[in-house]
Amino acid sequence: MDPVDALNEIAFWLERELAPSFKVQAFRRAAAIIAPFDADELAERVADGRLKRTKGIGDRTFQVIAQAVDGDVPDYLADLRERNTQPLETAGAGLLAQLRGDLHSHTEWSDGTVPIEVMAAAAASLGREYQAITDHSPTLTVASGLSAERLEEQLDVIAGLDTGSVTLLRGIEVDILEDGTLDQTPDLLGRLDVVVGSVHSKLRSDKRTMTKRMLGGIRDPHTNVLGHCTGRLVQGSRGTRPPSEFDADAVFAACVENQVAVEINSRPERQDPPDDLIQRALDAGCFFAIDTDAHAPGQLDFLAYGAARAAANGVPADRIITTWPLDRLRTWLAKS
């Protein structure tokens, strides 16, 4: 087995299991270290002990590389494959099978963990037809949000990539600022395929203030998706956080009026919107986007969680824009 592939696949399964990031990065770092070596040189370095003494190669990663060089599936990888044979969630399997893509993911350009091409390859391996790259906007400095200059550079990089079977959509997760405007220039937003508008700050604002802020973002003609609308956290390393308060009827009515999909965020720590708000958005006539909000390749498999929640709430497949073929989706996103 190719040792680089073995290391990266291990990282993928660990990400899927929500393993600590330092553990995942040990395998991705080892893969990057050995990638420049051809098969013969790598085998020599394994045999004479040089690889084991290389900075960034630990006991576990060395064992994986050595077993792969010998032509075996490494034991550690075999164990991970065995315990990941079942889907993350089976309740929404029928709906999951209809999902064609994902409109929310992050790369190392902001607070994700891998390059764009690695996320694209993972999306392709999962059978996705399209994957949006939506790194953060400049105000979210804690997440290395993209300035206008960096976003332009990223667009050039995406244009130059050969991503095979998966189509990369140029996007952004743009902050809805306190005054309701979007945190990027209108010119750049107009060049993107998809704009996910999200609130990331002052989540405990009063109901009136938050409603006004959200309505401003939704009414911006560039906005396509309202991201994780309550901002809540229900579990995970960051602790818990209550949902923001806003006038849901007004917000969801604005989504319908302005052709903005409500995101069903698939991250297990978010589960956003709550079930009662999914029902209210459904009753209001909203469309939905089931998205992973993935920050690492293995997290792209989180779509199963979002599909299960949508199915449990009776959301019809045709009201979910990520079940649509790419041509139909592009037309809807362009609001044409």
N, C-alpha and C positions, 0 to 999 in steps of 0.2 A: 504494500500500500504506500502511496506517496506520503511521506512524513508531514509535509506542509498541510496537505488535505486532512490528515489525521488530527493534527493539532487544531486546525480551524473548525473541524467538525466537533471536536470535544468542546471547544469554546461555545459553539452554537447550542449544544445540548445543555450546557451549564447555564447559559443565558435563559434558555427556555424554562429552566428550573428555578430561576431567580437566585442563582448562586451569587455570593459576594463578588463585586467587580474585581477585586484584587486577584481572586482565584481565576476568573475568566481571562484577565489580562496576562497572566503568567503564560497561558497557552498561546494567546495571540502574539505576545512578544517573542516567544520561542519560535513561532512560525516565521516571523519577520527576520529573525536572526539567521535561520538556516535557508531561507528562500534563495539567496544568491549562490548557494553551492549546488553543483551538479551532483548526480547520484553517486559517482565514483568518489568525489572529494568528500562528500558527506559520510560515506561509508568508511573512508580512511580516518576521518576525524572521530567517528564513533569508536573504531577499533583501537586507535592509538591513545585514546583518552583525552585528546585535545578538546573535543566537544563538551565533555563533562566538566572541564575546567573553564569553559567559556562563560563569561558574565551573562546572566539572564537565562541560563539553562540550569534548572534545578533537578533534583532526583527524579521527580515524577515526569517532567517533560523529557528528560534524557531517556527514561525507560520507554516512553511512548515512541520517541524517535528511533531508538535501537530496535524495537520490535518491528516497526514499520520498515526500516532498512533491511531487516531479515526477511521481509515479504509477508509478515503476519499482520492481521488486524490487532492493534494493541489491546491488551487486556482491559485497560481503563476505558477505551472507546467501546469495546464490546459490552461492558457492563452498562455504560450510559445508553447505548442503543437498546439494550434489553429493558431497562426501566422506563424508556420513553417510547415504547411500542404503541401505547394507547394515546388517543387524542387527549388534549388538555381538558376538553369538555365535550360531552357527547349529546347534550340536550338539544343543541341547535344544529345538529349535523346536516340536516336537510338544507337549512338556510346557508350554512357555511359553504356547502358545495356550490351554491349559486353566486358566492362573492367572487368577483373578478379582480379586485385590486384594493388599494389602501391609499387614502389621501393624507396621511399624517405620519411622518417619520423623520428622524434626526440622524445626522452623521457627525463626524469629528469636526466639521466646520463650525458647529456650535457645541452642544453638550452631549452629542452622541459619541460612540466609542470607536467607530471604524470609518474608513473612506467611503465615498459614494459608491464606488464600483463593488465594494464588498456587500453593501446593503442591496445593490441591484442583483448581484449573483444569488444572494439568499432569497430574494423575492422570486427570482426565476426558478430556483430549486423547489420552491413551494407552489409553483404553478400559477403565480400571479401574472395577469396580463399587463397590469400597469401598477406603478408604485410612485407616489409623489414624494419628493424630497422637500421637506418643509422645516428647514432650520429656523432658529429664532431670529427676531428682529433686534435692532441695536439697543433699545432701552433695557433689555434683559441682559445686563452685563454679566451677571452671575453665571449665565449660560453661554457666554461668549457670542452674544447676538451679532448678526451680520450687519455691518455698515452698508451703505449703498455701494461703496467701492468693492467690498468683499462679496456682496450678493452678485454684482455684475461679473466678478471673476468666477464665482461658482456657476453662473449660467453658461459661461464659456466652457468651463470644464465639462458640464453635463452635455453640452452640444458636441463635444469631441469624443464622448465615450461610445463604445460599441457594447450595448447591453443585451444583445441577443434577443431572446424571446420576450423579454419584458420591456415595456415602454416606460421610460422615466418621465414623469411630469414635473415641470419646473414649478416650485411652490415656495411658500413661506408660512410659518406660524407667526403671524404678526400680532403684536400686543395691541389691544384696544386700550388706548391711553385714557387718563382720567377725564379728559374733555370729550371722549367719544371718537376722537380721530384715530387713524391707523398709523403705526410706528414705522412707516417707510414712505418713500416718495411716490406720488401717484403715477409718475412715469414708469418706475420700476414695477409697481404692482400691476400696471397694465400690460407688462411683458410676460407675466407669469400665467401658467395654466390653471393654478388653483391657489386660493388665498384662504387660509384657516385663521379666523379672527378669534383671539382668546384674551381673557383677563387673567393677569398673573400677579397683580399687586393690589394692596388695600382691599382684600377680599372680605373684610368685615365692615365695609361701608354700609350705611343705612340703605334700606330697600329703595327709596326714591333715588338716591345718588347712583346706586348700582344699576337700576333700571335705565336711567337716562344715559349712563355710560354705554351700556350694552346696546341700546337702541341706536346710538350714534354709530357704533361699529357695524351693526347689521345693515344700516341704511347706506353705508358707503357702497357705491356700485361695484367696487372691486371684491367685496367679501363674498365668498362662496359657501363657507362652512363655519358654523359657530362651534368653537372647540370647547371641550369639557366645561359645560356652561355653569356649573355651580362651584367648580374649583375644589370640591371636597376630597378628602383622603380618608379611607376607611380602614387601612391597614398599612403595614410596611415599615421600612427603616426610618422614614421621615415622621412617623407617628400618625395621628389622626387629625383631621381638620373638618369642622362643620361646613355645610354648604352655604354659599353666599345667599343673601336674601334679595329677591328681585320680583317684579310683577311678571309672573310666568305667562299669563294670558297676553299681556302686551308684547312681551318679547317673542313669543311664538307666533303671534299674529304678524309681527314685523318680519319674521323669517319667511312666512308664507308670501307676504306682499312683495318682499325683495328677493325672492328666489335664493334663499340661504338655507342650506341643509343643517339640521341639528345633529351634531356628532354624538354617536354612541361610542364612548371611549372605552377601549377594551382592556386597558391596563388594570390588573387586579386590585391595585391600591386605590384606584379612582372609582371604577364602577359608576361613571358619570354620564348622563343624568341618573338620578335615582328613579326607581320604577314609576313612582307617581308622576314624575315630570315627563317620562317617556309617554305615559298615557295621555297627559294633557297636550303634549306636542302632537301626538297622533290624532287626538280629537280636533285639534286646531287645523289639521290638514297639512302638517309639515312633512317634508321629505327628510331622510336621514342618511348619514354616512357612517358606516361601521368602520372605525379606524383603530390601528394598534397604538399610535403614539410611541412607536418603537424607538429606542435609543441604542439598540444593538441587534444584530441579525436574528438571534434566537427569539427575540421578543416579537418578531413579525408573525410568529405562530399564535400570538395572543388573540388573533381574530376570532378564534373559537369561543372565547369568553364573551365577546361582544355579540356574536351570533346567537349564543344561548340566551342572553338577556333580551335581545330583540324578539326572538321566537317566543320566549315566555310572556312577553307583553303583546303578542299578536300583531307585530309590525309586518305588513305584507311585503314580500320581496320586491315588488315593483315600486314601493315607496322608498327603497334603499338604493341610492344612486350608485353605490359601489357594487351592485349586481348588474349594472348596465354595461353593454358593450362600449368600447372606447369612443366610437363616433358619437353615439347618443350622449355619453357623458360630456364630451368636449362641447357639444352644442349647448347643453344645459349650463355648463360652467361659464361659457361665453355670454350667457343670458341673451342669446340671439333669437 
